Amino acid sequence: MDRDSFPHFLAIGTRWKDNDVYGHVNNVEYYSFFDTVINEFLIRVGGLDIHGGPVIGLCVESQCTFKQSLAFPDTVDAGLRVAKLGNSSVAYEIGLFRAGLAEPAALGRFVHVFVDREERRPVPLPDHLRTALEGISG
């Protein structure tokens, strides 16, 4: 996958603390980039109310394939697309790119199951969220 594979992007600045003793962004931070691009999209485009809405998304699976190192002070262009849209679940694909480069530094997969906030049982995706996610389906 390259940059053109992703319909939604968010620029994320790396931080000094993201680098580890080997001089590159530590692997755990890549998952934070995944969370950030996904939740930014869900909140801004999908209208997800993370504080009081009746539906929340829970991560049930995540994976990362590392291809190149990132390091502070790189800017990461986080690309997002929906690989599979179910009744209550969404499988995303994420590409992390150094600003301006076509080849990814990392590729990720992340699966949300949307549940009732109180009962924590799967529920159908709300219409506004489904519409937003359909807009970035690959």
The first five atom37 places (N, CA, C, CB, O) and aatype in JSON, in Angstrom:
{
  "aatype": [12, 3, 1, 3, 15, 13, 14, 8, 13, 10, 0, 9, 7, 16, 1, 17, 11, 3, 2, 3, 19, 18, 7, 8, 19, 2, 2, 19, 6, 18, 18, 15, 13, 13, 3, 16, 19, 9, 2, 6, 13, 10, 9, 1, 19, 7, 7, 10, 3, 9, 8, 7, 7, 14, 19, 9, 7, 10, 4, 19, 6, 15, 5, 4, 16, 13, 11, 5, 15, 10, 0, 13, 14, 3, 16, 19, 3, 0, 7, 10, 1, 19, 0, 11, 10, 7, 2, 15, 15, 19, 0, 18, 6, 9, 7, 10, 13, 1, 0, 7, 10, 0, 6, 14, 0, 0, 10, 7, 1, 13, 19, 8, 19, 13, 19, 3, 1, 6, 6, 1, 1, 14, 19, 14, 10, 14, 3, 8, 10, 1, 16, 0, 10, 6, 7, 9, 15, 7],
  "atom_mask": [
    [1, 1, 1, 1, 1],
    [1, 1, 1, 1, 1],
    [1, 1, 1, 1, 1],
    [1, 1, 1, 1, 1],
    [1, 1, 1, 1, 1],
    [1, 1, 1, 1, 1],
    [1, 1, 1, 1, 1],
    [1, 1, 1, 1, 1],
    [1, 1, 1, 1, 1],
    [1, 1, 1, 1, 1],
    [1, 1, 1, 1, 1],
    [1, 1, 1, 1, 1],
    [1, 1, 1, 0, 1],
    [1, 1, 1, 1, 1],
    [1, 1, 1, 1, 1],
    [1, 1, 1, 1, 1],
    [1, 1, 1, 1, 1],
    [1, 1, 1, 1, 1],
    [1, 1, 1, 1, 1],
    [1, 1, 1, 1, 1],
    [1, 1, 1, 1, 1],
    [1, 1, 1, 1, 1],
    [1, 1, 1, 0, 1],
    [1, 1, 1, 1, 1],
    [1, 1, 1, 1, 1],
    [1, 1, 1, 1, 1],
    [1, 1, 1, 1, 1],
    [1, 1, 1, 1, 1],
    [1, 1, 1, 1, 1],
    [1, 1, 1, 1, 1],
    [1, 1, 1, 1, 1],
    [1, 1, 1, 1, 1],
    [1, 1, 1, 1, 1],
    [1, 1, 1, 1, 1],
    [1, 1, 1, 1, 1],
    [1, 1, 1, 1, 1],
    [1, 1, 1, 1, 1],
    [1, 1, 1, 1, 1],
    [1, 1, 1, 1, 1],
    [1, 1, 1, 1, 1],
    [1, 1, 1, 1, 1],
    [1, 1, 1, 1, 1],
    [1, 1, 1, 1, 1],
    [1, 1, 1, 1, 1],
    [1, 1, 1, 1, 1],
    [1, 1, 1, 0, 1],
    [1, 1, 1, 0, 1],
    [1, 1, 1, 1, 1],
    [1, 1, 1, 1, 1],
    [1, 1, 1, 1, 1],
    [1, 1, 1, 1, 1],
    [1, 1, 1, 0, 1],
    [1, 1, 1, 0, 1],
    [1, 1, 1, 1, 1],
    [1, 1, 1, 1, 1],
    [1, 1, 1, 1, 1],
    [1, 1, 1, 0, 1],
    [1, 1, 1, 1, 1],
    [1, 1, 1, 1, 1],
    [1, 1, 1, 1, 1],
    [1, 1, 1, 1, 1],
    [1, 1, 1, 1, 1],
    [1, 1, 1, 1, 1],
    [1, 1, 1, 1, 1],
    [1, 1, 1, 1, 1],
    [1, 1, 1, 1, 1],
    [1, 1, 1, 1, 1],
    [1, 1, 1, 1, 1],
    [1, 1, 1, 1, 1],
    [1, 1, 1, 1, 1],
    [1, 1, 1, 1, 1],
    [1, 1, 1, 1, 1],
    [1, 1, 1, 1, 1],
    [1, 1, 1, 1, 1],
    [1, 1, 1, 1, 1],
    [1, 1, 1, 1, 1],
    [1, 1, 1, 1, 1],
    [1, 1, 1, 1, 1],
    [1, 1, 1, 0, 1],
    [1, 1, 1, 1, 1],
    [1, 1, 1, 1, 1],
    [1, 1, 1, 1, 1],
    [1, 1, 1, 1, 1],
    [1, 1, 1, 1, 1],
    [1, 1, 1, 1, 1],
    [1, 1, 1, 0, 1],
    [1, 1, 1, 1, 1],
    [1, 1, 1, 1, 1],
    [1, 1, 1, 1, 1],
    [1, 1, 1, 1, 1],
    [1, 1, 1, 1, 1],
    [1, 1, 1, 1, 1],
    [1, 1, 1, 1, 1],
    [1, 1, 1, 1, 1],
    [1, 1, 1, 0, 1],
    [1, 1, 1, 1, 1],
    [1, 1, 1, 1, 1],
    [1, 1, 1, 1, 1],
    [1, 1, 1, 1, 1],
    [1, 1, 1, 0, 1],
    [1, 1, 1, 1, 1],
    [1, 1, 1, 1, 1],
    [1, 1, 1, 1, 1],
    [1, 1, 1, 1, 1],
    [1, 1, 1, 1, 1],
    [1, 1, 1, 1, 1],
    [1, 1, 1, 1, 1],
    [1, 1, 1, 0, 1],
    [1, 1, 1, 1, 1],
    [1, 1, 1, 1, 1],
    [1, 1, 1, 1, 1],
    [1, 1, 1, 1, 1],
    [1, 1, 1, 1, 1],
    [1, 1, 1, 1, 1],
    [1, 1, 1, 1, 1],
    [1, 1, 1, 1, 1],
    [1, 1, 1, 1, 1],
    [1, 1, 1, 1, 1],
    [1, 1, 1, 1, 1],
    [1, 1, 1, 1, 1],
    [1, 1, 1, 1, 1],
    [1, 1, 1, 1, 1],
    [1, 1, 1, 1, 1],
    [1, 1, 1, 1, 1],
    [1, 1, 1, 1, 1],
    [1, 1, 1, 1, 1],
    [1, 1, 1, 1, 1],
    [1, 1, 1, 1, 1],
    [1, 1, 1, 1, 1],
    [1, 1, 1, 1, 1],
    [1, 1, 1, 1, 1],
    [1, 1, 1, 1, 1],
    [1, 1, 1, 1, 1],
    [1, 1, 1, 1, 1],
    [1, 1, 1, 0, 1],
    [1, 1, 1, 1, 1],
    [1, 1, 1, 1, 1],
    [1, 1, 1, 0, 1]
  ],
  "atom_positions": [
    [[0.84, -1.18, 0.0], [0.0, 0.0, 0.0], [0.88, 1.24, 0.0], [-0.95, 0.0, 1.21], [1.92, 1.29, 0.66]],
    [[0.44, 2.23, -0.75], [1.15, 3.51, -0.74], [0.19, 4.61, -0.31], [1.76, 3.83, -2.14], [-0.96, 4.34, 0.04]],
    [[0.67, 5.83, -0.33], [-0.09, 6.99, 0.14], [-1.45, 7.11, -0.56], [0.71, 8.26, -0.08], [-2.44, 7.49, 0.07]],
    [[-1.5, 6.79, -1.85], [-2.75, 6.92, -2.61], [-3.83, 5.93, -2.17], [-2.47, 6.74, -4.08], [-4.98, 6.06, -2.59]],
    [[-3.49, 4.96, -1.37], [-4.45, 3.96, -0.9], [-5.36, 4.49, 0.2], [-3.71, 2.74, -0.4], [-6.35, 3.84, 0.54]],
    [[-5.05, 5.65, 0.76], [-5.75, 6.15, 1.93], [-6.51, 7.45, 1.63], [-4.78, 6.37, 3.07], [-5.9, 8.43, 1.19]],
    [[-7.83, 7.45, 1.85], [-8.62, 8.65, 1.56], [-8.61, 9.71, 2.66], [-10.02, 8.25, 1.3], [-8.97, 10.86, 2.4]],
    [[-8.2, 9.36, 3.88], [-8.2, 10.32, 4.98], [-6.81, 10.39, 5.59], [-9.26, 9.95, 6.06], [-6.17, 9.36, 5.81]],
    [[-6.34, 11.61, 5.85], [-5.03, 11.82, 6.46], [-5.1, 12.79, 7.62], [-4.03, 12.32, 5.43], [-5.92, 13.71, 7.64]],
    [[-4.23, 12.56, 8.59], [-4.03, 13.47, 9.7], [-2.53, 13.6, 9.93], [-4.76, 12.97, 10.99], [-1.84, 12.59, 10.07]],
    [[-2.02, 14.83, 9.97], [-0.61, 15.07, 10.28], [-0.44, 15.06, 11.8], [-0.11, 16.44, 9.66], [-1.14, 15.77, 12.52]],
    [[0.5, 14.24, 12.27], [0.76, 14.1, 13.7], [2.24, 14.37, 13.94], [0.35, 12.68, 14.23], [3.1, 13.7, 13.36]],
    [[2.54, 15.33, 14.77], [3.93, 15.62, 15.1], [4.47, 14.63, 16.11], [0.0, 0.0, 0.0], [3.8, 14.31, 17.1]],
    [[5.68, 14.13, 15.87], [6.32, 13.29, 16.88], [6.8, 14.2, 18.01], [7.51, 12.46, 16.28], [6.97, 15.4, 17.84]],
    [[7.01, 13.6, 19.16], [7.46, 14.34, 20.34], [8.82, 13.83, 20.77], [6.43, 14.23, 21.49], [9.18, 12.69, 20.46]],
    [[9.54, 14.64, 21.48], [10.86, 14.26, 21.97], [10.78, 12.95, 22.75], [11.44, 15.37, 22.86], [11.65, 12.09, 22.6]],
    [[9.77, 12.79, 23.57], [9.63, 11.59, 24.41], [9.31, 10.33, 23.61], [8.56, 11.82, 25.45], [9.42, 9.23, 24.14]],
    [[8.9, 10.48, 22.34], [8.57, 9.31, 21.52], [9.8, 8.49, 21.15], [7.85, 9.75, 20.25], [9.7, 7.28, 20.94]],
    [[10.96, 9.14, 21.07], [12.19, 8.42, 20.73], [12.63, 7.54, 21.89], [13.32, 9.41, 20.34], [12.49, 7.92, 23.06]],
    [[13.15, 6.38, 21.57], [13.68, 5.51, 22.61], [15.21, 5.59, 22.61], [13.21, 4.04, 22.39], [15.78, 6.42, 21.9]],
    [[15.87, 4.76, 23.4], [17.32, 4.84, 23.53], [18.04, 4.49, 22.23], [17.79, 3.92, 24.63], [19.24, 4.76, 22.1]],
    [[17.35, 3.89, 21.27], [17.96, 3.55, 19.99], [17.84, 4.68, 18.97], [17.32, 2.29, 19.42], [18.31, 4.55, 17.84]],
    [[17.21, 5.79, 19.38], [17.15, 6.97, 18.52], [16.01, 7.01, 17.53], [0.0, 0.0, 0.0], [16.02, 7.83, 16.61]],
    [[15.03, 6.13, 17.7], [13.86, 6.17, 16.81], [12.59, 6.07, 17.66], [13.92, 5.02, 15.76], [12.64, 5.73, 18.84]],
    [[11.45, 6.37, 17.02], [10.18, 6.3, 17.72], [9.95, 4.86, 18.18], [9.0, 6.8, 16.81], [10.05, 3.92, 17.39]],
    [[9.65, 4.7, 19.46], [9.43, 3.38, 20.03], [8.16, 2.76, 19.46], [9.34, 3.45, 21.56], [7.2, 3.46, 19.14]],
    [[8.17, 1.44, 19.33], [7.05, 0.73, 18.7], [5.7, 1.01, 19.33], [7.31, -0.74, 18.74], [4.7, 1.05, 18.62]],
    [[5.63, 1.21, 20.63], [4.32, 1.44, 21.26], [3.67, 2.74, 20.79], [4.46, 1.46, 22.77], [2.44, 2.87, 20.81]],
    [[4.48, 3.7, 20.36], [3.94, 4.98, 19.91], [3.18, 4.85, 18.59], [5.07, 6.01, 19.76], [2.28, 5.63, 18.32]],
    [[3.54, 3.87, 17.79], [2.83, 3.66, 16.52], [1.36, 3.36, 16.78], [3.48, 2.5, 15.71], [0.5, 3.83, 16.04]],
    [[1.08, 2.6, 17.83], [-0.3, 2.29, 18.19], [-1.04, 3.55, 18.66], [-0.35, 1.22, 19.29], [-2.24, 3.69, 18.44]],
    [[-0.33, 4.46, 19.29], [-0.92, 5.74, 19.66], [-1.28, 6.55, 18.41], [0.04, 6.54, 20.55], [-2.32, 7.21, 18.38]],
    [[-0.43, 6.51, 17.39], [-0.74, 7.18, 16.13], [-2.0, 6.57, 15.51], [0.45, 7.08, 15.14], [-2.84, 7.29, 14.97]],
    [[-2.14, 5.24, 15.58], [-3.34, 4.57, 15.06], [-4.58, 5.09, 15.79], [-3.22, 3.03, 15.22], [-5.55, 5.5, 15.16]],
    [[-4.54, 5.06, 17.11], [-5.66, 5.55, 17.92], [-6.01, 6.99, 17.57], [-5.34, 5.45, 19.4], [-7.19, 7.34, 17.47]],
    [[-5.0, 7.81, 17.39], [-5.22, 9.23, 17.14], [-5.92, 9.47, 15.8], [-3.9, 9.98, 17.16], [-6.9, 10.2, 15.76]],
    [[-5.45, 8.86, 14.71], [-6.08, 9.11, 13.41], [-7.48, 8.52, 13.37], [-5.22, 8.51, 12.28], [-8.39, 9.13, 12.8]],
    [[-7.69, 7.36, 13.97], [-9.02, 6.75, 13.97], [-10.01, 7.6, 14.77], [-8.97, 5.32, 14.53], [-11.08, 7.93, 14.28]],
    [[-9.64, 7.94, 15.99], [-10.58, 8.67, 16.84], [-10.8, 10.1, 16.39], [-10.09, 8.67, 18.26], [-11.89, 10.64, 16.56]],
    [[-9.78, 10.73, 15.81], [-9.98, 12.06, 15.23], [-11.03, 11.99, 14.14], [-8.65, 12.63, 14.66], [-11.91, 12.85, 14.08]],
    [[-10.96, 10.97, 13.28], [-11.94, 10.8, 12.21], [-13.33, 10.55, 12.79], [-11.53, 9.65, 11.28], [-14.3, 11.19, 12.38]],
    [[-13.44, 9.62, 13.73], [-14.74, 9.28, 14.3], [-15.41, 10.47, 14.96], [-14.59, 8.15, 15.3], [-16.62, 10.64, 14.85]],
    [[-14.63, 11.29, 15.66], [-15.18, 12.45, 16.36], [-15.52, 13.58, 15.38], [-14.18, 12.96, 17.41], [-16.64, 14.07, 15.37]],
    [[-14.55, 13.98, 14.55], [-14.75, 15.13, 13.67], [-15.66, 14.85, 12.48], [-13.43, 15.61, 13.16], [-16.51, 15.67, 12.15]],
    [[-15.5, 13.71, 11.86], [-16.27, 13.41, 10.65], [-17.51, 12.58, 10.99], [-15.41, 12.65, 9.64], [-18.59, 12.83, 10.45]],
    [[-17.37, 11.61, 11.88], [-18.48, 10.72, 12.21], [-19.41, 11.2, 13.3], [0.0, 0.0, 0.0], [-20.47, 10.61, 13.52]],
    [[-19.02, 12.27, 14.01], [-19.87, 12.81, 15.06], [-19.96, 11.94, 16.31], [0.0, 0.0, 0.0], [-20.94, 12.04, 17.06]],
    [[-18.96, 11.09, 16.55], [-18.98, 10.23, 17.73], [-18.8, 11.08, 18.99], [-17.88, 9.14, 17.65], [-17.84, 11.85, 19.1]],
    [[-19.71, 10.94, 19.93], [-19.63, 11.65, 21.21], [-18.94, 10.74, 22.21], [-21.06, 12.08, 21.72], [-19.58, 9.87, 22.8]],
    [[-17.65, 10.94, 22.39], [-16.87, 10.05, 23.26], [-17.16, 10.26, 24.75], [-15.41, 10.25, 23.01], [-16.85, 9.39, 25.57]],
    [[-17.74, 11.41, 25.09], [-17.96, 11.71, 26.51], [-19.34, 11.3, 27.01], [-17.77, 13.17, 26.74], [-19.48, 10.89, 28.17]],
    [[-20.36, 11.4, 26.16], [-21.7, 11.13, 26.67], [-22.6, 10.37, 25.73], [0.0, 0.0, 0.0], [-23.76, 10.11, 26.06]],
    [[-22.1, 10.0, 24.57], [-22.94, 9.29, 23.61], [-23.27, 7.88, 24.08], [0.0, 0.0, 0.0], [-22.55, 7.32, 24.9]],
    [[-24.35, 7.31, 23.55], [-24.77, 5.97, 23.98], [-23.93, 4.84, 23.41], [-26.2, 5.75, 23.6], [-24.0, 3.7, 23.88]],
    [[-23.12, 5.15, 22.38], [-22.32, 4.13, 21.69], [-20.84, 4.5, 21.79], [-22.76, 3.99, 20.2], [-20.46, 5.66, 21.6]],
    [[-20.0, 3.49, 22.09], [-18.55, 3.7, 22.12], [-17.88, 2.57, 21.32], [-18.01, 3.74, 23.59], [-18.46, 1.5, 21.14]],
    [[-16.67, 2.83, 20.86], [-15.91, 1.82, 20.13], [-14.84, 1.21, 21.02], [0.0, 0.0, 0.0], [-14.09, 1.93, 21.68]],
    [[-14.77, -0.11, 21.04], [-13.74, -0.83, 21.79], [-12.81, -1.53, 20.81], [-14.37, -1.84, 22.78], [-13.27, -2.18, 19.87]],
    [[-11.51, -1.4, 21.03], [-10.53, -2.09, 20.2], [-10.51, -3.56, 20.58], [-9.13, -1.45, 20.35], [-10.35, -3.91, 21.75]],
    [[-10.67, -4.42, 19.57], [-10.61, -5.86, 19.82], [-9.43, -6.52, 19.13], [-11.9, -6.52, 19.38], [-9.13, -7.69, 19.37]],
    [[-8.76, -5.77, 18.26], [-7.59, -6.31, 17.55], [-6.76, -5.15, 17.01], [-8.02, -7.26, 16.39], [-7.31, -4.16, 16.53]],
    [[-5.45, -5.29, 17.09], [-4.56, -4.31, 16.44], [-3.27, -5.02, 16.04], [-4.26, -3.1, 17.38], [-2.85, -5.99, 16.66]],
    [[-2.67, -4.5, 14.98], [-1.46, -5.11, 14.44], [-0.66, -4.02, 13.73], [-1.79, -6.28, 13.46], [-1.23, -3.08, 13.18]],
    [[0.66, -4.15, 13.75], [1.53, -3.2, 13.07], [2.66, -3.94, 12.38], [2.08, -2.15, 14.06], [3.29, -4.83, 12.96]],
    [[2.92, -3.55, 11.14], [4.08, -4.03, 10.4], [5.01, -2.84, 10.19], [3.68, -4.69, 9.04], [4.63, -1.86, 9.55]],
    [[6.2, -2.93, 10.73], [7.18, -1.84, 10.68], [8.02, -1.98, 9.41], [8.08, -1.83, 11.94], [8.53, -3.06, 9.12]],
    [[8.16, -0.88, 8.67], [8.91, -0.9, 7.42], [10.14, 0.01, 7.45], [8.01, -0.5, 6.27], [11.17, -0.32, 6.88]],
    [[10.02, 1.15, 8.13], [11.11, 2.13, 8.24], [11.01, 2.78, 9.62], [11.04, 3.21, 7.1], [9.94, 2.78, 10.24]],
    [[12.1, 3.31, 10.08], [12.07, 4.02, 11.36], [11.53, 5.42, 11.2], [13.46, 4.06, 11.98], [11.73, 6.07, 10.17]],
    [[10.85, 5.88, 12.23], [10.47, 7.28, 12.38], [11.26, 7.81, 13.56], [8.91, 7.45, 12.6], [11.65, 7.04, 14.45]],
    [[11.51, 9.11, 13.59], [12.25, 9.7, 14.7], [11.83, 11.14, 14.89], [13.76, 9.61, 14.47], [11.49, 11.83, 13.92]],
    [[11.86, 11.6, 16.14], [11.64, 13.02, 16.42], [12.73, 13.8, 15.71], [11.63, 13.3, 17.97], [13.9, 13.43, 15.82]],
    [[12.43, 14.86, 14.99], [11.19, 15.61, 14.92], [10.36, 15.36, 13.65], [11.49, 17.07, 15.01], [9.79, 16.3, 13.1]],
    [[10.27, 14.12, 13.17], [9.44, 13.81, 12.0], [7.98, 14.19, 12.24], [9.54, 12.32, 11.66], [7.48, 14.15, 13.37]],
    [[7.32, 14.57, 11.16], [5.87, 14.66, 11.16], [5.36, 13.4, 10.49], [5.36, 15.97, 10.43], [5.84, 13.01, 9.43]],
    [[4.38, 12.77, 11.11], [3.8, 11.55, 10.58], [2.48, 11.89, 9.91], [3.59, 10.49, 11.71], [1.59, 12.47, 10.53]],
    [[2.36, 11.53, 8.64], [1.07, 11.63, 7.95], [0.39, 10.28, 8.13], [1.24, 12.0, 6.41], [0.81, 9.28, 7.54]],
    [[-0.65, 10.25, 8.95], [-1.37, 9.01, 9.24], [-2.54, 8.89, 8.29], [-1.85, 8.97, 10.73], [-3.47, 9.7, 8.31]],
    [[-2.49, 7.86, 7.43], [-3.55, 7.61, 6.47], [-4.51, 6.57, 7.02], [0.0, 0.0, 0.0], [-4.11, 5.66, 7.74]],
    [[-5.79, 6.73, 6.68], [-6.82, 5.85, 7.21], [-7.8, 5.46, 6.12], [-7.56, 6.51, 8.38], [-8.19, 6.27, 5.29]],
    [[-8.19, 4.18, 6.16], [-9.28, 3.71, 5.32], [-9.98, 2.56, 6.01], [-8.78, 3.28, 3.92], [-9.41, 1.92, 6.9]],
    [[-11.22, 2.31, 5.61], [-11.98, 1.19, 6.14], [-11.8, 0.01, 5.21], [-13.5, 1.56, 6.3], [-12.06, 0.11, 4.01]],
    [[-11.34, -1.11, 5.76], [-11.17, -2.33, 4.98], [-12.44, -3.17, 4.97], [-10.01, -3.15, 5.53], [-12.77, -3.8, 3.97]],
    [[-13.16, -3.16, 6.12], [-14.4, -3.95, 6.21], [-15.33, -3.26, 7.19], [-14.11, -5.41, 6.65], [-14.94, -2.91, 8.3]],
    [[-16.55, -3.09, 6.76], [-17.57, -2.45, 7.58], [-18.68, -3.46, 7.85], [-18.14, -1.17, 6.89], [-19.38, -3.89, 6.94]],
    [[-18.83, -3.84, 9.12], [-19.85, -4.8, 9.51], [-21.05, -4.1, 10.13], [0.0, 0.0, 0.0], [-21.2, -2.89, 10.01]],
    [[-21.88, -4.87, 10.79], [-23.06, -4.33, 11.45], [-22.67, -3.5, 12.68], [-24.01, -5.46, 11.86], [-23.18, -2.4, 12.89]],
    [[-21.76, -4.04, 13.49], [-21.31, -3.34, 14.7], [-19.79, -3.2, 14.77], [-21.82, -4.06, 15.94], [-19.26, -2.69, 15.76]],
    [[-19.1, -3.66, 13.73], [-17.64, -3.62, 13.77], [-17.07, -2.94, 12.53], [-17.07, -5.04, 13.89], [-17.71, -2.85, 11.48]],
    [[-15.84, -2.46, 12.69], [-15.11, -1.81, 11.6], [-13.67, -2.28, 11.66], [-15.2, -0.26, 11.69], [-13.04, -2.24, 12.71]],
    [[-13.15, -2.72, 10.52], [-11.73, -3.04, 10.4], [-11.09, -1.91, 9.59], [-11.49, -4.45, 9.71], [-11.47, -1.66, 8.45]],
    [[-10.12, -1.26, 10.19], [-9.41, -0.14, 9.54], [-8.05, -0.62, 9.06], [-9.26, 1.06, 10.52], [-7.48, -1.56, 9.61]],
    [[-7.54, 0.04, 8.05], [-6.14, -0.07, 7.65], [-5.54, 1.31, 7.8], [-5.97, -0.62, 6.17], [-6.15, 2.31, 7.44]],
    [[-4.33, 1.35, 8.35], [-3.65, 2.6, 8.63], [-2.27, 2.56, 7.97], [-3.53, 2.86, 10.16], [-1.59, 1.53, 8.01]],
    [[-1.88, 3.66, 7.38], [-0.53, 3.82, 6.86], [0.11, 5.01, 7.55], [0.0, 0.0, 0.0], [-0.47, 6.09, 7.6]],
    [[1.32, 4.81, 8.08], [2.07, 5.91, 8.69], [3.21, 6.27, 7.74], [2.62, 5.52, 10.11], [4.04, 5.43, 7.4]],
    [[3.25, 7.53, 7.33], [4.21, 8.02, 6.35], [4.98, 9.19, 6.92], [3.5, 8.41, 5.04], [4.41, 10.03, 7.62]],
    [[6.27, 9.26, 6.61], [7.0, 10.5, 6.86], [6.4, 11.55, 5.93], [8.56, 10.34, 6.63], [6.07, 11.25, 4.79]],
    [[6.26, 12.77, 6.42], [5.66, 13.83, 5.61], [6.31, 13.9, 4.23], [5.8, 15.19, 6.33], [7.53, 13.99, 4.11]],
    [[5.48, 13.85, 3.2], [5.94, 13.99, 1.84], [6.41, 12.72, 1.15], [0.0, 0.0, 0.0], [6.64, 12.75, -0.06]],
    [[6.56, 11.61, 1.88], [7.05, 10.38, 1.26], [5.88, 9.47, 0.86], [7.99, 9.63, 2.22], [4.85, 9.45, 1.53]],
    [[6.04, 8.75, -0.23], [4.98, 7.88, -0.74], [4.95, 6.51, -0.09], [5.12, 7.71, -2.23], [3.89, 5.91, 0.04]],
    [[6.1, 6.01, 0.33], [6.18, 4.68, 0.93], [5.96, 4.76, 2.44], [7.55, 4.03, 0.62], [6.46, 5.67, 3.09]],
    [[5.21, 3.81, 2.99], [4.9, 3.87, 4.43], [6.08, 3.47, 5.32], [3.72, 2.98, 4.73], [6.91, 2.64, 4.96]],
    [[6.12, 4.09, 6.48], [7.05, 3.67, 7.52], [6.45, 2.5, 8.29], [7.38, 4.85, 8.48], [7.17, 1.68, 8.86]],
    [[5.12, 2.43, 8.31], [4.43, 1.32, 8.97], [3.04, 1.18, 8.39], [4.37, 1.55, 10.51], [2.43, 2.14, 7.92]],
    [[2.54, -0.05, 8.44], [1.17, -0.35, 8.05], [0.48, -1.01, 9.23], [1.11, -1.26, 6.78], [1.06, -1.85, 9.91]],
    [[-0.77, -0.63, 9.47], [-1.47, -1.18, 10.61], [-2.87, -1.66, 10.28], [0.0, 0.0, 0.0], [-3.45, -1.31, 9.25]],
    [[-3.38, -2.46, 11.19], [-4.76, -2.95, 11.15], [-5.31, -2.75, 12.55], [-4.85, -4.47, 10.69], [-4.62, -2.96, 13.55]],
    [[-6.57, -2.33, 12.61], [-7.19, -2.02, 13.9], [-8.68, -2.33, 13.75], [-6.95, -0.5, 14.33], [-9.3, -1.91, 12.77]],
    [[-9.24, -3.06, 14.7], [-10.66, -3.41, 14.62], [-11.38, -2.86, 15.85], [-10.84, -4.95, 14.53], [-10.99, -3.09, 16.99]],
    [[-12.47, -2.12, 15.56], [-13.37, -1.63, 16.6], [-14.64, -2.45, 16.59], [-13.68, -0.12, 16.39], [-15.14, -2.83, 15.53]],
    [[-15.18, -2.73, 17.76], [-16.55, -3.19, 17.9], [-17.28, -2.09, 18.67], [-16.64, -4.6, 18.64], [-16.84, -1.66, 19.74]],
    [[-18.39, -1.65, 18.11], [-19.17, -0.59, 18.75], [-20.2, -1.22, 19.67], [-19.86, 0.32, 17.71], [-20.94, -2.13, 19.3]],
    [[-20.22, -0.69, 20.89], [-21.05, -1.27, 21.95], [-21.86, -0.18, 22.64], [-20.18, -2.02, 22.97], [-21.55, 1.0, 22.56]],
    [[-22.9, -0.62, 23.33], [-23.67, 0.26, 24.2], [-22.76, 0.67, 25.36], [-24.98, -0.45, 24.7], [-22.12, -0.18, 25.98]],
    [[-22.73, 1.95, 25.64], [-21.84, 2.46, 26.69], [-22.09, 1.8, 28.04], [-22.02, 3.96, 26.82], [-21.13, 1.49, 28.75]],
    [[-23.32, 1.57, 28.39], [-23.65, 1.01, 29.71], [-23.55, -0.51, 29.76], [-25.05, 1.42, 30.12], [-22.95, -1.06, 30.69]],
    [[-24.11, -1.18, 28.79], [-24.19, -2.64, 28.81], [-22.93, -3.32, 28.26], [-25.39, -3.09, 28.02], [-22.65, -4.48, 28.56]],
    [[-22.17, -2.57, 27.44], [-20.96, -3.09, 26.78], [-21.28, -4.31, 25.9], [-19.92, -3.48, 27.83], [-20.5, -5.25, 25.82]],
    [[-22.43, -4.25, 25.26], [-22.85, -5.28, 24.31], [-22.85, -4.66, 22.91], [-24.26, -5.86, 24.67], [-23.2, -3.49, 22.77]],
    [[-22.46, -5.41, 21.88], [-22.45, -4.88, 20.51], [-23.8, -4.31, 20.09], [-22.02, -5.96, 19.55], [-24.86, -4.87, 20.38]],
    [[-23.73, -3.19, 19.38], [-24.93, -2.54, 18.83], [-24.64, -2.15, 17.38], [-25.34, -1.28, 19.68], [-23.48, -1.97, 17.01]],
    [[-25.68, -2.01, 16.57], [-25.46, -1.54, 15.19], [-24.83, -0.15, 15.19], [-26.79, -1.53, 14.4], [-25.11, 0.68, 16.05]],
    [[-23.99, 0.09, 14.2], [-23.39, 1.41, 14.05], [-24.48, 2.46, 13.83], [-22.39, 1.43, 12.87], [-25.39, 2.24, 13.03]],
    [[-24.4, 3.59, 14.52], [-25.36, 4.68, 14.25], [-25.22, 5.14, 12.79], [-25.12, 5.87, 15.23], [-24.14, 5.08, 12.21]],
    [[-26.33, 5.59, 12.22], [-26.35, 5.97, 10.8], [-25.29, 7.01, 10.45], [-27.72, 6.5, 10.44], [-24.62, 6.86, 9.43]],
    [[-25.14, 8.06, 11.28], [-24.17, 9.12, 10.95], [-22.74, 8.58, 10.92], [-24.27, 10.27, 11.97], [-21.92, 9.01, 10.11]],
    [[-22.45, 7.64, 11.8], [-21.12, 7.04, 11.84], [-20.92, 6.1, 10.65], [-20.92, 6.27, 13.16], [-19.85, 6.11, 10.03]],
    [[-21.92, 5.32, 10.33], [-21.84, 4.42, 9.17], [-21.61, 5.22, 7.89], [-23.13, 3.56, 9.05], [-20.78, 4.84, 7.06]],
    [[-22.32, 6.31, 7.73], [-22.17, 7.15, 6.54], [-20.75, 7.68, 6.42], [-23.16, 8.32, 6.58], [-20.17, 7.65, 5.33]],
    [[-20.18, 8.16, 7.53], [-18.82, 8.68, 7.53], [-17.83, 7.57, 7.17], [-18.47, 9.29, 8.9], [-16.91, 7.8, 6.38]],
    [[-18.0, 6.41, 7.74], [-17.08, 5.29, 7.49], [-17.19, 4.78, 6.06], [-17.36, 4.15, 8.48], [-16.19, 4.39, 5.46]],
    [[-18.38, 4.78, 5.51], [-18.55, 4.39, 4.11], [-17.76, 5.31, 3.18], [-20.05, 4.4, 3.72], [-17.3, 4.9, 2.12]],
    [[-17.61, 6.57, 3.6], [-16.89, 7.57, 2.8], [-15.39, 7.29, 2.68], [0.0, 0.0, 0.0], [-14.74, 7.82, 1.79]],
    [[-14.85, 6.45, 3.57], [-13.42, 6.12, 3.48], [-13.21, 4.62, 3.29], [-12.68, 6.59, 4.75], [-12.14, 4.09, 3.6]],
    [[-14.23, 3.94, 2.79], [-14.11, 2.5, 2.55], [-13.27, 2.26, 1.31], [-15.5, 1.86, 2.39], [-13.43, 2.92, 0.29]],
    [[-12.36, 1.27, 1.43], [-11.47, 0.95, 0.32], [-12.11, -0.07, -0.52], [0.0, 0.0, 0.0], [-11.54, -0.49, -1.52]]
  ]
}
